[in-house]
Amino acid sequence: MDGFVILDKPAGMSSAAAVSRVKRLMERGTKIGHAGTLDPFATGVLLLLIGRGTKASEKLMDQPKRYDATIKFGATTSTDDLESPEIAWPAAVEPSLEKLESAVAQFAGVILQRPPVFSALKISGQPAYKLARGGTPVDLKARAVRIDGMEILSWRWPLLKIRVDCGRGTYIRAIARDLGEKLSTGGYLTELRRTRIGAFDIAGAVTLERLGLEGVAPHLRTVSLVDAKHSEQSGQDDQHQG
C-alpha cells in the first residue's frame, strides 16, 4: 500500500495513537506516519501517510490549514487549552463587538507568535512540555507565522468561535492566549477542529470506526494525487496573491 488516508481524528486521542490504531489494521511491516500533529483534545483532518506516501510528509505539512476553534475569555490555563485547570480573571470585562473585531483584525499576514510553553518544540534536545511539567522555566522565542485569515463565526460572552486559515507552525492555542491578552480578559482554547489541509477537506475524511469495518484500502488516496492537489493549491495561492 502506498498513499495516504484523510482521517477524521477523534477527541481524546494523540496523533501517534491514531497512527498506531490504523497500523494494526495493515500488514506487518507497513510503513505509516502522519503529516501535521493534532493535540489530543483536537479533532479533524489528520493525513495518515502509508508506504511511499511518507515521502510526501514535508510537502503536505507545508500546505495551508483551516481550523474552527472556540475560545473562552475571562480565564486562562497553563497549557492555553482545556487540558489544565482554569485560572479565572475576576476583573475581566466583556468587550464590545467593535473592540473584538479590532483585536481579531490584528492577526493578519505574517505575525510574530510565541509558542505555548507546553509544546513539543525542543530546547537543548528536550520537548518544552517535558521541561515545563518538571518545573523548569521555559523561554520560547517568538517566531514568524502566517495568518491568511480569521473570521468570527459566533460571539456570546465568554465564548468566541472563529475560523482560522494559516500556514505551517501556527499555534491556535497561542492565538487564543494572545487575543485574551489584547482584550485584557485572558483566554484559552476549549475546542479545535481542523477542517482542511491544502485541498484535502474534512468532507473527504474517514473515521477510525469505518476504517475498522471497511479496511484501509478503500480509503487510500494515491501519492500522485498529492502532487496534483499540491499543484492545484499552488495555482490558487498564486492567483490569490496576484
N, C-alpha and C positions, 0 to 999 in steps of 0.2 A: 504494500500500500504506500502510495506517495501522494501527498497533497495536504489539505487542511480541512478542518471542520469548524463551522461557526457555532460555538456553544453558547447557550444562554446560562451563564453560571448562576447557581442559586446563592442566596444569602447563607452565611454561617459556614462557608467552606473556603479554604485558601485556594489560590490558583494551582498550587502544586498538588493539593489533594484532588482537585478536579482532573488534572492530568493523570494522576495515579488511578482514579476510578476508570477512566477511559482506557488506559493502558492494559488493565485487567481484562478488557473485552477483546483484546487483539492477540495475535500470535506472539509467543515468547520471543524476545529479542528485537521487536519492532521499536524503532527509534521514534520518540514522541516528545514534544516540548510545547511551549506556548509563546505568543507574541503579545507583550503588554500585560503586566500583572494587575489584577484587581484585588483590593483589600477584601478580607473575609466577609465583612458586612455588606459589601457592594455586590450588585447583580449585573447581568447583561453580557454583552459581547466579549467573549474570550476566544481568540483564534488558537485552536489546537493544531500544531504542525506535526505532520507524520511523514516518516521516511525522508525522501529528498525535499519534502516541504519545509523541513527545518532550515534549509539553506536560505529560505526567504524571510527569516526572522527579522533581520535588520531592516529590510525593505518595508515590511509590514509595520514594524514599530515606528518607522518614520512617517507613517500616514497620519493625517489629521484625525482627531477623535471628537465624538459628541457625547455629552453627558447630560442627564437630567438629575438635578440634585435638590435636596431640601436642606435649608439652613435654619437653625433655631437661634434667635437672638435672645439676649438677656442672661446669657450664661456662657461659660467656656468649659473645655476639658483639656487635660494634659496631652491627649492624643489628637485633639482637634476634631474628634468624631465621637460617636456614641459608645465607643469601646472602653471608655474610662469614666469615672464618676463626674457628674456635673458640678460645676462651681458657679453658683448664682452671682449675678451682678445686680445687687439690690437697687442701685441708683440708675439702672438702665431706663431710658425713656423711649417710647415708641416714636420712631422717626416718621416724618411726613413722607408721602409717596414721592414728592418732588425731591426731597433730600436723598431718599433711597435710590431714585433713578440717577441722580447726580453721582452718587457713590459708585453705582454699578458701571456707569459710563467711563469711570477712570480705569477700569480693567479692560483695556483695548490695545491691540497691537503688541509690540514686544515690551514686556514689563520685567522688572526685577522682582523675583519671588524667593522668599526664604523658605526652604523645605521644612516640613514638620520635623520636630525633634525625634518623634517616633516614626522613623522611616528606614528603609533598607540601604540608604546611602552609606558608603563605607568611610570610616575615619580610622586611619592607621590600620587598615585591614579588617576592622570590626564594624558590623552594621550599627548605625546610630541608635536604633531602638534597643539593642542589647546593652549598650553603654548607658542609655537613659534609664532602663529598668534596673541597672545595677547601681544607680545613684551617681554616676559620673556626669559632670557637666558637659553638655553637648553644644557646640557652637558651629552651626552650619551657615556658610556664607550664602547670601542671596545670589541668585543666578538668573540669567535671561531666559524667559519662556515666552511663547507666542499665544496670545488670545485672539482668535479670529472673530469671536462674537459672544455676547452674553445677553440673554433675553429673559425678562421677568415673565414667568408663566402664571404665577398667582402670588398674592400677598395678603396675609392676615396675621397681624402680630400674634405670636412671635415667630411665625413660620413664613419663610420666603422660599418659593420654588423657582428655580432658574434652569435655563438650558445654556450649556457652555460648549462652544466649539473651540478647540485648542490644538496646539502642537505637542510634540513629544516632551515628556518630562514635567508636564504641568500637574501640580497637586491641587485637586479640587478642595481638599481639606484646608489647604493654605489660603485659598480664596475665601472660604467661609470665615476663617480666623481673621484675615486682613480686612474683610468687609465689616466684620463686627468691630474691629479697631477703628476704622474710619468713621463709623456711626456712633462710636463711644457706647456701644451696647454689649460688647462681647458677642461671640458667635461660634457655633460649631456645626459640623455636618451630621445630619441624622439619617439621611437616605442618599444613596448614589446608585445610579443605573447608567451603564454605558450602552448607548443605543447604536453607535456606529464606529467603525474603524475604516477609514478610507471610503471605499464604495461598498463595504460589506455591512449590511444593516441588520438590526435585531429581527426584522421581519423574516429573514432567511435563517435564523438561528434554530438550533435543536436543543432540547433539554436532555439531561442525563437519563431521565426515565425512558425517553424514546430511544436513545442510543442503546440502553439496556435491552429493550424489547426488539428493536429492529436491526441492531448491529451498526457498526461504523460505516461500512462500505456504501450503503445507500445515501449517506450524507457527506461523502468525501468529495471535496472540490479539487480540481487538478491544479498542479503548480503553474501550468500555462495560464490559467485563469487569474492567478495573482499578477502575472506580468501584464495581462490585458487590462485588468482593472486598474493597475498602477498607472499605465499609460493614459487610460481614460481619465483618472482622477487628476493626473498632472496637467492634462489639457484643460480640464475645467478650472484648475487653480490658475493657470496662465491667463485664461480668459477673464477670470475674476480680477486678477491683478492688473490686467490691461484696461 
